[in-house]
């Protein structure tokens, strides 16, 4: 295998891991803050 | 530091900071990685495979910085009883573990074309693997303690004791001269040529800013869940 196959795998893994982590953290934050705000308004 | 003890005051600062850190980090990551892939020259010994450095080194730095964050927050929690410290320590854990895993995987992908092997029980690689196991242990311990309604003091002690591994990782390339290369960047200078160094520094700053944004997102999520739990308890009572 050429060096570029290893480079592509390393960059893909890093970007997938970083984007996945940031995306999941953002969704968890938005869900929790929306639920907290809804509960505060309704109660 | 106690100025941020009030969650409302913390959130007033954290809300705009989360977006600012996230977007500026993303831009710098793209610039640094584009520079590393298309502008920086290949290395005279490692050839093109040196380009893995631009993702591997920031991941290694953040894996270690994540545990540094856990240790600092744990100290704040145990000594000064800062009310947000346990939340901050837990928020560092998963991002730190993810970047440690990325560091190990990209190091392995760098090792195959450079050294001819994906893995060697070398001092640096083994101590980074130990760091990943410490993260997994910390995440399990902190989650179990929170579920039981504890203050997270056991996890905080674990976070402080685990910091012993950080100097071991740092000095491993000096203590055990096996396969991993020595230190290339220090506080006083670098042995990397400027044309290869700038994309690395830009990518490292970018990943660090995004890491900060992710930690803030996780702190905000836990604070919101705490507010929900407290309100539900009041409603039930």
Interface residues (C-beta under 8 A of the other chain):
Chain A: X1 X2 X3 X4 X6 X7 X9 X10 X11 X13 X14 X17 X18 X21 X22 X25 X26 X28 X29 X31 X32 X33 X35 X36 X39 X40 X43
Chain B: X22 X29 X33 X37 X47 X48 X49 X51 X52 X55 X56 X59 X94 X95 X98 X99 X101 X102 X105 X106 X109 X110 X112 X113 X207 X210 X213 X214 X217 X218 X220 X221 X222 X224 X225 X227 X228 X231 X232 X235
